[in-house]
Amino acid sequence: MENLLHQLPSLAAQKKGWFWHSATLPSQYAQNRDWKKLSIVIPSYNQGQYIEETLRSILLQNYPNLELIIIDGGSKDNTVEILQAYNAHIDYWVSEPDKGQSDAINKGLARATGDWLAFMNSDDGYLKDTFCQIFSKVDHQDFIFGSQGYVGKNVEDATLRVSKNIHPLSASKLLRFFKDVNNIIPSQSVFFSRALFEKVGYFDATLHYGMDLDWYIRAALLQPNTFFTDYPTYFYRLDEHAKTAKYQWKGFYEVVEIARKYALHLPSDDQKRLELEIAYDIQLRQVFSDKKKSYF
């Protein structure tokens, strides 16, 4: 298996971050191990300034059995130019209008043929050695997730973030994401087996902020065999253009409705506590919103 570091095209003007200067070495993958096929789906729209980094963060894992799928929503920037340059290293890509991120993920998953599946945002990426670190240890698990990654505008100056309340996997904890970000599993750390995907189904295409939360809750309710890692696995780009930075009320109410939807699966006492927590959080947010308005 070849090292792609010096064979991949390079279109970016500034080359900073691990995915420009280093790679997981092919020799790190044991020759006698059965490396299951891994399909990564990248939903994308107008992320031409970042998507090359995302592509390289996947390809430079040098994973022995990789399938890379990009579903672009008809970008108007230089995304297509980048995809064309990397065409030889992509199993499938398309650039056409879609119904949003959830729809794009579903389109990619419908084409994926891997034993393991994942999606990665087109402005985020994996850290060096992630695939080797995880898949050299996974055996018969169905749901892989991690608690640590680096967050920032750029990978070179990002800081470590630890999600402190996600292990063990619990629907009750996930349902409380609206009140504490430590209750959400970083989607960039997640891989799931085809067997689990066939049970849980596709992402809810009507959701635009909490589609991953909704899917993880459905998965948690099935009580899958999990693999948890505290090895830092991902880079999450957080700037003023990120969708989560614009979360505010629309995203909040979406995850609240998700919480209410699946609360029916909790014991009655936990259902009551959850509804009280929701009511309190709505009131608290409204107070802060009113105070903020009064300053202007």
Residue frames relative to the residue before (quaternion, step in Angstrom):
aa qw qx qy qz dx dy dz
M 1.0000 0.0000 0.0000 0.0000 0.00 0.00 0.00
E 0.3541 -0.7800 0.4827 0.1823 3.56 -0.73 1.04
N 0.4389 -0.6432 0.5574 0.2879 3.52 -1.30 0.48
L 0.3127 -0.8111 0.4721 0.1467 3.56 -0.54 1.20
L 0.3889 0.7790 -0.4555 0.1856 3.60 1.22 -0.31
H 0.7924 0.2967 -0.1483 0.5120 3.58 0.82 -0.98
Q 0.6383 0.5340 -0.3290 0.4463 3.58 1.26 0.16
L 0.5881 0.5763 -0.3759 0.4251 3.57 1.20 -0.37
P 0.5219 -0.6067 0.4815 0.3575 3.61 -1.10 0.55
S 0.1616 -0.7734 0.6037 0.1064 3.56 -1.24 0.34
L 0.0651 -0.8430 0.5339 -0.0140 3.56 -0.40 1.25
A 0.5752 0.6181 -0.3737 0.3839 3.58 1.24 -0.32
A 0.4917 -0.6662 0.4796 0.2904 3.55 -1.08 0.77
Q 0.7716 0.2200 -0.1190 0.5849 3.58 0.98 -0.83
K 0.1390 -0.8143 0.5627 0.0305 3.54 -0.75 1.07
K 0.2230 0.7562 -0.5744 0.2202 3.53 -0.03 1.36
G 0.6571 0.4799 -0.3749 0.4442 3.53 -1.12 0.65
W 0.6730 -0.5506 0.3108 0.3838 3.56 -1.15 0.63
F 0.6755 0.5432 -0.3082 0.3920 3.59 0.98 -0.81
W 0.6324 0.4827 -0.3584 0.4886 3.58 1.25 0.18
H 0.8092 0.3276 -0.1175 0.4734 3.57 1.08 -0.66
S 0.8025 0.1536 -0.0906 0.5693 3.62 1.16 -0.20
A 0.1218 -0.7842 0.6057 0.0575 3.55 -1.29 0.26
T 0.5550 -0.5295 0.5010 0.4007 3.52 -1.30 0.28
L 0.3900 -0.7343 0.5020 0.2381 3.59 -0.76 0.97
P 0.5526 -0.6225 0.4353 0.3430 3.61 -0.94 0.81
S 0.6301 0.5658 -0.3317 0.4158 3.58 1.08 -0.71
Q 0.5677 0.6035 -0.3881 0.4035 3.61 1.21 -0.29
Y 0.6462 0.4873 -0.3200 0.4925 3.58 1.25 -0.29
A 0.4315 -0.7207 0.4838 0.2457 3.56 -0.58 1.19
Q 0.4606 -0.7176 0.4592 0.2492 3.56 -0.85 1.00
N 0.7140 0.4588 -0.2538 0.4640 3.57 1.15 -0.56
R 0.5653 0.5918 -0.3905 0.4215 3.61 1.25 0.18
D 0.4183 -0.6807 0.5437 0.2570 3.54 -1.15 0.69
W 0.1276 -0.8114 0.5690 0.0410 3.56 -0.15 1.30
K 0.3286 -0.7768 0.5092 0.1714 3.56 -0.28 1.30
K 0.5713 -0.6027 0.4318 0.3520 3.56 -1.12 0.65
L 0.1479 -0.7952 0.5874 0.0273 3.55 -0.86 1.07
S 0.1187 -0.7951 0.5936 0.0371 3.58 -0.68 1.14
I 0.0856 -0.7811 0.6180 0.0239 3.56 -0.80 1.07
V 0.1660 -0.7790 0.6013 0.0633 3.56 -0.83 1.08
I 0.1121 -0.7778 0.6159 0.0565 3.56 -0.91 0.95
P 0.1657 -0.7506 0.6307 0.1069 3.61 -0.59 1.11
S 0.0016 0.8390 -0.5401 0.0662 3.58 -0.81 0.93
Y 0.1503 0.7556 -0.6360 0.0439 3.51 -1.27 0.52
N 0.8535 -0.1153 0.0252 0.5076 3.56 -0.64 1.22
Q 0.4640 0.6462 -0.4734 0.3781 3.57 0.87 1.00
G 0.1488 0.8477 -0.4955 0.1167 3.54 1.10 0.74
Q 0.6448 0.5319 -0.3334 0.4361 3.58 1.08 -0.57
Y 0.7704 0.3477 -0.1770 0.5042 3.59 1.23 -0.39
I 0.5951 0.6527 -0.3711 0.2867 3.59 0.98 -0.77
E 0.5887 0.5653 -0.3911 0.4253 3.60 1.07 -0.51
E 0.6225 0.5254 -0.3370 0.4721 3.58 1.05 -0.73
T 0.6383 0.5271 -0.3223 0.4592 3.57 1.00 -0.84
L 0.6473 0.5225 -0.3127 0.4586 3.58 0.90 -0.92
R 0.6957 0.4768 -0.2768 0.4604 3.57 0.84 -0.98
S 0.6206 0.5493 -0.3503 0.4363 3.60 1.06 -0.70
I 0.6678 0.4613 -0.2835 0.5107 3.58 1.22 -0.49
L 0.7056 0.4810 -0.2751 0.4416 3.57 0.74 -1.06
L 0.7133 0.4628 -0.2617 0.4566 3.58 0.98 -0.84
Q 0.4260 0.6284 -0.4984 0.4186 3.55 1.24 0.40
N 0.2332 -0.8102 0.4987 0.2016 3.58 1.30 -0.47
Y 0.2005 0.8029 -0.5353 0.1691 3.57 1.08 0.72
P 0.5073 -0.7174 0.3876 0.2790 3.63 -0.76 1.01
N 0.8059 0.1904 -0.0745 0.5556 3.62 1.10 -0.53
L 0.2106 0.8239 -0.4812 0.2128 3.55 0.63 1.24
E 0.0840 -0.7421 0.6618 0.0650 3.53 -1.20 0.71
L 0.0999 -0.8175 0.5672 0.0032 3.58 -0.62 1.18
I 0.0296 -0.8079 0.5854 -0.0609 3.56 -0.69 1.19
I 0.0691 -0.7921 0.6061 0.0214 3.60 -0.84 1.00
I 0.0878 -0.7700 0.6316 0.0197 3.54 -0.86 1.07
D 0.0507 -0.8170 0.5735 -0.0317 3.54 -0.26 1.33
G 0.4309 -0.7576 0.4465 0.2023 3.54 -0.91 0.98
G 0.6776 -0.4731 0.2953 0.4795 3.58 1.15 0.53
S 0.0511 0.8545 -0.5134 0.0599 3.57 0.94 0.93
K 0.3366 -0.7457 0.5487 0.1716 3.53 -1.16 0.74
D 0.6067 0.5469 -0.3624 0.4489 3.59 1.26 -0.03
N 0.7519 -0.3972 0.2779 0.4467 3.62 -1.08 -0.62
T 0.2826 0.7953 -0.4986 0.1977 3.60 1.22 0.32
V 0.6778 0.5004 -0.3021 0.4460 3.60 0.80 -0.99
E 0.6078 0.5526 -0.3479 0.4519 3.59 1.03 -0.74
I 0.6681 0.4908 -0.2927 0.4765 3.57 0.96 -0.86
L 0.6532 0.5086 -0.3173 0.4626 3.59 0.93 -0.84
Q 0.6357 0.5201 -0.3288 0.4662 3.57 1.02 -0.73
A 0.6498 0.5227 -0.3158 0.4525 3.58 1.01 -0.80
Y 0.7448 0.3694 -0.1946 0.5205 3.59 1.10 -0.74
N 0.2780 0.8258 -0.4640 0.1598 3.56 1.31 0.13
A 0.6608 0.5341 -0.3102 0.4265 3.60 0.96 -0.84
H 0.7274 0.4134 -0.2211 0.5011 3.58 1.23 -0.47
I 0.6370 0.4899 -0.3160 0.5044 3.59 1.33 0.06
D 0.4120 -0.7298 0.4898 0.2401 3.58 -0.83 0.95
Y 0.7855 -0.1017 0.0756 0.6057 3.58 1.08 -0.69
W 0.1373 0.7668 -0.6252 0.0472 3.54 -1.08 0.74
V 0.0502 -0.7725 0.6328 0.0142 3.51 -1.24 0.58
S 0.1200 -0.7625 0.6294 0.0903 3.54 -1.17 0.58
E 0.3234 0.7154 -0.5410 0.3015 3.53 -0.29 1.34
P 0.6336 -0.5436 0.3692 0.4084 3.61 -1.10 0.49
D 0.0088 -0.7728 0.6344 0.0122 3.56 -1.10 0.74
K 0.6183 -0.5803 0.4028 0.3446 3.56 -1.30 -0.06
G 0.7624 -0.3298 0.1891 0.5237 3.57 1.18 0.41
Q 0.7827 -0.3818 0.2355 0.4315 3.53 -1.37 0.08
S 0.6685 0.5044 -0.3147 0.4469 3.60 0.84 -0.94
D 0.6485 0.5170 -0.3092 0.4655 3.56 0.98 -0.87
A 0.6527 0.5150 -0.3116 0.4600 3.58 0.99 -0.85
I 0.6322 0.5187 -0.3344 0.4684 3.59 0.97 -0.80
N 0.6647 0.5104 -0.3032 0.4537 3.57 0.91 -0.92
K 0.6327 0.5251 -0.3335 0.4613 3.58 0.99 -0.79
G 0.6648 0.5004 -0.2972 0.4683 3.55 1.01 -0.81
L 0.6580 0.5085 -0.3070 0.4628 3.58 0.94 -0.89
A 0.6142 0.5551 -0.3471 0.4406 3.59 1.09 -0.70
R 0.7086 0.4342 -0.2525 0.4956 3.60 1.14 -0.59
A 0.5630 0.6446 -0.3775 0.3536 3.57 1.18 -0.55
T 0.1833 -0.7963 0.5713 0.0767 3.56 -1.04 0.81
G 0.4488 0.7432 -0.4140 0.2735 3.58 1.27 0.06
D 0.5413 -0.5726 0.5079 0.3481 3.50 -1.39 0.32
W 0.7437 0.2196 -0.1295 0.6180 3.55 1.26 -0.64
L 0.1382 -0.8022 0.5800 0.0317 3.56 -1.04 0.84
A 0.1004 0.7728 -0.6233 0.0645 3.55 -1.21 0.59
F 0.1730 -0.7426 0.6202 0.1844 3.54 -1.30 0.18
M 0.1317 -0.7790 0.6106 0.0545 3.54 -1.16 0.70
N 0.4706 -0.6751 0.4910 0.2858 3.57 -0.85 0.97
S 0.5322 -0.6840 0.4129 0.2800 3.56 -1.04 0.79
D 0.6918 0.3826 -0.3122 0.5269 3.60 1.24 0.26
D 0.6289 0.4850 -0.3375 0.5053 3.59 1.30 0.21
G 0.0988 -0.8186 0.5610 0.0734 3.59 -1.19 -0.21
Y 0.5203 -0.6084 0.4980 0.3332 3.53 -1.37 0.15
L 0.4508 -0.6590 0.5291 0.2873 3.54 -1.21 0.52
K 0.6841 -0.5004 0.3457 0.4026 3.54 -1.24 0.49
D 0.8466 0.1851 -0.1732 0.4679 3.58 -1.12 0.85
T 0.3487 0.7704 -0.4853 0.2224 3.62 1.22 0.10
F 0.7045 0.4687 -0.2868 0.4492 3.59 0.71 -1.03
C 0.6473 0.5175 -0.3130 0.4640 3.57 0.99 -0.85
Q 0.6588 0.5245 -0.3023 0.4467 3.57 0.91 -0.94
I 0.7299 0.4370 -0.2386 0.4683 3.58 0.91 -0.92
F 0.7949 0.3825 -0.2002 0.4263 3.56 0.53 -1.17
S 0.5443 0.5626 -0.4164 0.4624 3.58 1.26 0.05
K 0.7283 0.4172 -0.2201 0.4970 3.58 1.27 -0.36
V 0.5959 0.5867 -0.3660 0.4084 3.58 1.13 -0.57
D 0.1448 -0.7949 0.5857 0.0642 3.54 -1.00 0.84
H 0.8342 -0.1079 0.1122 0.5290 3.59 -0.02 -1.26
Q 0.3770 0.7404 -0.4813 0.2794 3.59 1.17 0.42
D 0.3440 -0.7492 0.5349 0.1848 3.55 -1.29 0.38
F 0.7870 0.2044 -0.0969 0.5740 3.60 1.16 -0.48
I 0.1024 -0.7959 0.5966 0.0024 3.55 -0.62 1.22
F 0.1660 0.7808 -0.5942 0.0987 3.59 -0.91 0.85
G 0.2046 -0.7965 0.5630 0.0825 3.55 -1.21 0.57
S 0.4414 -0.7254 0.4822 0.2154 3.54 -1.26 0.44
Q 0.7727 0.3667 -0.1804 0.4858 3.59 1.18 -0.36
G 0.1817 0.7522 -0.6190 0.1345 3.51 -1.12 0.82
Y 0.4718 -0.6623 0.5010 0.2962 3.55 -1.29 0.11
V 0.1402 -0.8075 0.5730 0.0054 3.54 -0.89 1.04
G 0.4039 0.6988 -0.5273 0.2657 3.58 -0.94 0.88
K 0.6900 -0.4555 0.3481 0.4418 3.55 -1.30 -0.08
N 0.7879 0.0649 -0.0104 0.6123 3.56 1.11 -0.73
V 0.5962 -0.6134 0.3784 0.3538 3.56 -1.05 0.74
E 0.6579 0.5451 -0.3337 0.3983 3.60 0.99 -0.72
D 0.7815 0.2569 -0.1732 0.5415 3.62 1.12 -0.43
A 0.3604 0.7412 -0.4866 0.2897 3.59 1.21 0.49
T 0.3109 -0.7439 0.5636 0.1796 3.55 -1.23 0.47
L 0.5811 -0.6074 0.4199 0.3422 3.55 -1.15 0.64
R 0.0649 -0.7693 0.6345 0.0373 3.56 -1.02 0.88
V 0.1423 -0.7828 0.6037 0.0502 3.54 -1.00 0.92
S 0.2553 -0.7377 0.6064 0.1517 3.58 -0.77 1.04
K 0.2315 -0.8698 0.4297 0.0719 3.54 -0.22 1.32
N 0.7852 0.3505 -0.1603 0.4846 3.59 1.14 -0.35
I 0.4986 0.6899 -0.4009 0.3387 3.59 1.05 0.70
H 0.7355 0.3612 -0.2149 0.5314 3.58 1.26 -0.18
P 0.4857 -0.2251 -0.8380 0.1056 1.53 -1.69 1.85
L 0.6768 -0.4951 0.3573 0.4113 3.56 -1.27 0.43
S 0.0947 0.8072 -0.5676 0.1316 3.57 -0.71 1.12
A 0.4340 -0.6941 0.5105 0.2630 3.58 -0.79 1.02
S 0.6261 0.5541 -0.3423 0.4287 3.59 0.98 -0.79
K 0.6630 0.4848 -0.3054 0.4818 3.60 0.98 -0.79
L 0.6507 0.5258 -0.3166 0.4470 3.57 0.90 -0.92
L 0.6478 0.5403 -0.3192 0.4318 3.60 0.98 -0.81
R 0.6914 0.4587 -0.2705 0.4883 3.58 1.24 -0.35
F 0.2621 0.7836 -0.5165 0.2246 3.58 1.17 0.51
F 0.6016 0.5996 -0.3619 0.3841 3.61 1.02 -0.76
K 0.7486 0.3930 -0.2155 0.4886 3.60 1.12 -0.56
D 0.8091 0.0794 -0.0196 0.5819 3.61 1.18 -0.37
V 0.4002 -0.7425 0.4862 0.2281 3.59 -0.58 1.16
N 0.5577 0.6052 -0.3946 0.4087 3.60 1.21 -0.31
N 0.6335 0.5425 -0.3264 0.4448 3.58 1.28 -0.18
I 0.6514 0.4980 -0.3358 0.4636 3.61 1.20 0.01
I 0.4137 -0.6845 0.5455 0.2506 3.55 -1.03 0.82
P 0.4368 -0.6797 0.5077 0.2990 3.64 -0.76 0.92
S 0.4259 -0.7340 0.4636 0.2548 3.58 -0.55 1.13
Q 0.6111 0.5750 -0.3464 0.4194 3.58 1.15 -0.59
S 0.6784 0.4826 -0.2871 0.4738 3.60 1.25 -0.31
V 0.6150 0.6229 -0.3108 0.3705 3.58 1.28 -0.25
F 0.0317 0.7239 -0.6890 0.0143 3.52 -1.20 0.81
F 0.0351 -0.8096 0.5856 0.0209 3.59 -0.98 0.71
S 0.5375 -0.6488 0.4426 0.3071 3.53 -1.12 0.74
R 0.6113 -0.5384 0.4246 0.3953 3.55 -1.22 0.41
A 0.6127 0.5599 -0.3519 0.4328 3.58 1.03 -0.75
L 0.6721 0.4733 -0.2994 0.4844 3.61 0.97 -0.83
F 0.6245 0.5480 -0.3350 0.4443 3.59 0.99 -0.83
E 0.6633 0.5097 -0.3092 0.4524 3.57 0.95 -0.83
K 0.6601 0.4803 -0.3050 0.4905 3.59 1.18 -0.47
V 0.7219 0.4439 -0.2454 0.4707 3.59 0.90 -0.94
G 0.3628 -0.7418 0.4864 0.2853 3.58 0.98 -0.83
Y 0.7206 -0.4442 0.3274 0.4199 3.54 -1.35 -0.13
F 0.6150 -0.5160 0.4383 0.4042 3.54 -1.35 0.14
D 0.5188 -0.6291 0.4828 0.3193 3.57 -1.16 0.65
A 0.3069 -0.8049 0.4844 0.1524 3.59 -0.30 1.28
T 0.5851 0.5676 -0.3834 0.4342 3.63 1.22 -0.14
L 0.6502 0.5062 -0.3116 0.4732 3.58 1.27 -0.28
H 0.1762 -0.8124 0.5517 0.0677 3.57 -0.99 0.84
Y 0.7429 0.3329 -0.2095 0.5417 3.62 1.21 -0.29
G 0.8201 0.2658 -0.0985 0.4971 3.56 0.91 -0.91
M 0.2603 0.7980 -0.5143 0.1757 3.60 1.12 0.49
D 0.6596 0.4876 -0.3173 0.4760 3.59 1.04 -0.71
L 0.6122 0.5429 -0.3387 0.4645 3.59 1.02 -0.80
D 0.6510 0.5213 -0.3076 0.4581 3.58 0.89 -0.96
W 0.6788 0.4893 -0.2953 0.4610 3.60 0.89 -0.91
Y 0.6721 0.5014 -0.3074 0.4499 3.59 0.92 -0.89
I 0.6135 0.5269 -0.3511 0.4720 3.59 1.08 -0.64
R 0.6466 0.5082 -0.3231 0.4682 3.58 0.91 -0.87
A 0.6500 0.5042 -0.3129 0.4748 3.57 1.02 -0.79
A 0.6586 0.5275 -0.3114 0.4371 3.59 0.90 -0.93
L 0.6335 0.5474 -0.3276 0.4379 3.57 1.03 -0.75
L 0.6508 0.4973 -0.3080 0.4841 3.58 1.24 -0.42
Q 0.3076 -0.7923 0.4712 0.2359 3.56 1.37 -0.14
P 0.0742 0.8313 -0.5453 0.0776 3.60 0.66 1.08
N 0.5445 -0.5593 0.5012 0.3734 3.52 -1.33 0.26
T 0.1440 -0.8505 0.5051 0.0282 3.58 -0.45 1.21
F 0.1833 -0.7137 0.6592 0.1500 3.49 -1.40 0.38
F 0.0856 -0.8105 0.5794 0.0029 3.57 -0.59 1.16
T 0.0497 -0.7995 0.5983 0.0191 3.56 -1.00 0.82
D 0.2387 -0.7421 0.6038 0.1663 3.55 -1.14 0.65
Y 0.3879 0.6817 -0.4996 0.3678 3.56 1.27 0.46
P 0.4519 -0.6813 0.4868 0.3075 3.67 -0.76 0.90
T 0.1030 -0.8592 0.5012 -0.0077 3.55 -0.51 1.21
Y 0.8336 0.2279 -0.0596 0.4995 3.60 1.03 -0.58
F 0.2597 -0.6901 0.6434 0.2060 3.50 -1.45 0.24
Y 0.1077 -0.7847 0.6100 0.0224 3.55 -0.85 1.06
R 0.2782 -0.7823 0.5379 0.1457 3.55 -0.60 1.17
L 0.0086 -0.7996 0.5992 -0.0400 3.56 -0.67 1.12
D 0.2446 0.7352 -0.6031 0.1892 3.55 -0.54 1.21
E 0.7556 -0.4173 0.2555 0.4355 3.56 -1.28 0.00
H 0.6643 0.5020 -0.3050 0.4623 3.60 1.24 -0.33
A 0.5056 0.6682 -0.4213 0.3469 3.60 1.23 -0.29
K 0.5729 -0.6159 0.4183 0.3428 3.54 -1.04 0.79
T 0.6653 0.5048 -0.3113 0.4535 3.57 0.99 -0.80
A 0.5904 0.5584 -0.3726 0.4480 3.58 1.18 -0.45
K 0.7070 0.4087 -0.2381 0.5257 3.58 1.25 -0.45
Y 0.2351 0.8372 -0.4672 0.1598 3.54 1.37 0.27
Q 0.1725 0.8512 -0.4896 0.0776 3.57 0.74 -1.15
W 0.8396 -0.2155 0.1486 0.4759 3.57 -1.02 -0.82
K 0.6331 0.5501 -0.3541 0.4137 3.62 0.91 -0.81
G 0.7013 0.4555 -0.2660 0.4796 3.54 0.83 -0.96
F 0.6173 0.5566 -0.3391 0.4406 3.55 1.02 -0.79
Y 0.7071 0.4537 -0.2762 0.4668 3.58 0.78 -0.97
E 0.5992 0.5549 -0.3712 0.4419 3.59 1.10 -0.57
V 0.7103 0.4310 -0.2799 0.4811 3.61 0.84 -0.89
V 0.5763 0.5580 -0.3810 0.4597 3.59 1.16 -0.48
E 0.6633 0.4909 -0.3086 0.4731 3.60 0.94 -0.84
I 0.6002 0.5349 -0.3554 0.4767 3.57 1.13 -0.61
A 0.6424 0.5270 -0.3173 0.4570 3.56 0.97 -0.88
R 0.6760 0.4895 -0.2940 0.4658 3.57 0.91 -0.89
K 0.6237 0.5673 -0.3326 0.4226 3.56 1.05 -0.80
Y 0.7894 0.3285 -0.1592 0.4934 3.57 0.83 -1.02
A 0.4273 0.7045 -0.4635 0.3259 3.60 1.25 -0.03
L 0.5633 0.6260 -0.3705 0.3919 3.57 1.18 -0.57
H 0.6526 0.5122 -0.3125 0.4627 3.58 1.23 -0.41
L 0.6029 0.5635 -0.3525 0.4413 3.59 1.29 -0.10
P 0.6199 -0.4983 0.4252 0.4320 3.59 -1.23 0.28
S 0.6526 -0.5688 0.3299 0.3765 3.60 -1.06 0.73
D 0.6473 0.5164 -0.3323 0.4516 3.62 0.95 -0.78
D 0.6575 0.4954 -0.3055 0.4784 3.57 1.01 -0.81
Q 0.5913 0.5618 -0.3564 0.4557 3.60 1.09 -0.66
K 0.6760 0.4971 -0.2893 0.4606 3.58 0.90 -0.95
R 0.6456 0.5118 -0.3188 0.4687 3.57 0.97 -0.85
L 0.6495 0.5278 -0.3164 0.4467 3.55 0.95 -0.88
E 0.6635 0.4985 -0.3120 0.4625 3.61 0.89 -0.84
L 0.6318 0.5156 -0.3288 0.4763 3.60 1.05 -0.71
E 0.6457 0.5153 -0.3109 0.4700 3.58 1.01 -0.82
I 0.6294 0.5261 -0.3264 0.4696 3.58 1.03 -0.77
A 0.6679 0.5042 -0.2996 0.4582 3.59 0.86 -0.97
Y 0.6589 0.5079 -0.3063 0.4627 3.57 0.97 -0.87
D 0.6766 0.5005 -0.2995 0.4494 3.58 0.90 -0.91
I 0.6207 0.5292 -0.3399 0.4682 3.60 1.03 -0.73
Q 0.6661 0.4990 -0.2980 0.4674 3.56 0.92 -0.92
L 0.6550 0.5199 -0.3083 0.4534 3.56 0.96 -0.88
R 0.6557 0.5054 -0.3066 0.4697 3.58 0.95 -0.86
Q 0.6447 0.5257 -0.3237 0.4509 3.56 1.00 -0.79
V 0.6263 0.5371 -0.3301 0.4586 3.58 1.02 -0.79
F 0.6831 0.4732 -0.2881 0.4759 3.58 0.89 -0.94
S 0.6271 0.5369 -0.3315 0.4568 3.58 1.05 -0.75
D 0.6584 0.5045 -0.3021 0.4698 3.59 0.97 -0.87
K 0.6508 0.5153 -0.3168 0.4588 3.58 0.99 -0.82
K 0.6417 0.5276 -0.3201 0.4554 3.55 1.02 -0.85
K 0.6521 0.5178 -0.3124 0.4572 3.57 0.99 -0.84
S 0.6523 0.5470 -0.3187 0.4170 3.57 1.02 -0.76
Y 0.6127 0.5595 -0.3496 0.4352 3.59 1.25 -0.36
F 0.7292 0.4196 -0.2325 0.4880 3.62 1.19 -0.32
